Amino acid sequence: MKKILFLLLIPIASNVFAQKLTAEEKKIVDLVNKQMPETIQILEQLVNINSGTLNVEGVKKIGEILRKEFNKIGFTTEWISLPDSLKRAGHLVAHTKGTKGKKLFLIGHLDTVFEPDMPAGPYKKLNDSTATGQGVNDMKGGDMIILSALKILYQLGFLENTSITAYFTGDEEKAGRPISISRADFIERAKKADIALGFEGAQGLHIVATARRGSSEWKLSVTGKQGHSSGIFSSGFGSIYEAARILNTFREELSKEKYLTFNPGIFVGGSDVDYDSGNIKGRVSGKTNIISPISFVQGDLRFLTDAQKNAARVRMKKITTTNNLKGTSAKISFGDGYPAMEPTAGNNSLVQILNKVSTDMGIGFTKAGDPGSRGAGDISFVAKYLNCLDGLGASGSGAHEPGEIINLKEFPILIQRAALFIYRLTRE
């Protein structure tokens, strides 16, 4: 079966490169093709191990498989443990040290959103072009692009005297809190590099990410004067009406701003409310003839720049604390989560280099995509320290869904592109 897959993929991958590649670069393309059966075999092995973020042992198993593979190609590997209080597996780091070219920081993650109590989703080839399985696209396919690209470069002797760190976090889908601890080592190592490349899912062969929106949270608490429902419009409007007013004003005044979104994920209100904001769950009771004295709303806020985030918070706070309905008061608080990966000239310069790789391969242009189409990611934690590019991973569809799919025809081409990109960056 694997040999059949290999034969089907080779013509596609072999026909895409043009004569603009050097003799050394053509060797990279050829070796990617030859090793596709082994690449698919390891991918299948990774997908068939559950590594939901909270499955500590499963995440460690994925890390151990990748660790052995990196040891084979001359990388020094480390397992970065996290405090038990974070309830996370930790991170895998593989690195080389040298002085040639740019110092690269390559980003993947070991975990998926699929926990062990969810229905199993083993690797399954659907047809000549696609396969499905938990995390096959997000992002075990991306992890394999990192490993496979570096393996090919190592075997051809092109990694000699280069400085590359491949960092695989174990909790990207649900980062351990506080983030200042779970991402401390990640950030410090990235600061030592020149360029960070993220291998989250690709949007086909032609789109990459020079920016990603950040995410934070907000908590709204509203109080009202409890009383008989017959006096709702005279004695006081109650907490639910006031919370609804605030939310609707958020929508009216801020919802048209590009790249800014704010979603109320939970709304509880009544005469008796027990709300746990940490776990985002509550117990509530009330009566139709009682004006609600207490309400809570909690949601997320997504933004492209810190300036946009801060401006939105100022406006949301003003809406919350002014023009309150009779008999009510409200307050709002904010908490930071993932920062934004802001668009920069340096990030755009990396697109130009990658576009040259793509056109030299004969697969056409590569350009920056819409930042609004991507959520928060680990690369955002280091974006303010160095030039960054994301979306270099596997292509497909249905990420985070039971039927997650990888595009097998584009997979070898994306490995080739990644290997050539790394090769050129480490020659500069």
ABEGO torsion letter per residue (X at the ends): XAAAAAAAAAAAAAAABBAABBAAAAAAAAAAAAAAAAAAAAAAAAAABBABAABAAAAAAAAAAAAAAAAAAGBBBBBBBBBAAAGBAEBBBBBBBBABEBBBBBBBBABBABBAABBBBBBBBABAABBBEBGAAOAAAAAAAAAAAAAAAAAAGAABGBBBBBBBBAAAABBBOBAAAAAAAAAAAAAABABBBBABBBBEAABBBABBBBBBBBBBBBBBBBBBAAAAAAAEAEAAAAAAAAAAAAAAAAAABBGBBBBBABBBBEABBBBBAAAGBBBBBBBAABBBABBBBBBBBBBABAAAAAAAAAAAAAAAABGBBBGBBBBBBBBBBBBBBBBBAAAAAAAAAAAAAAAAAGAEBBBBBBAAABBBBAAAAAAAABBBBBGABBBEBGBGBAABBBBAAAAAAAAAAAAAAAAAAAAX
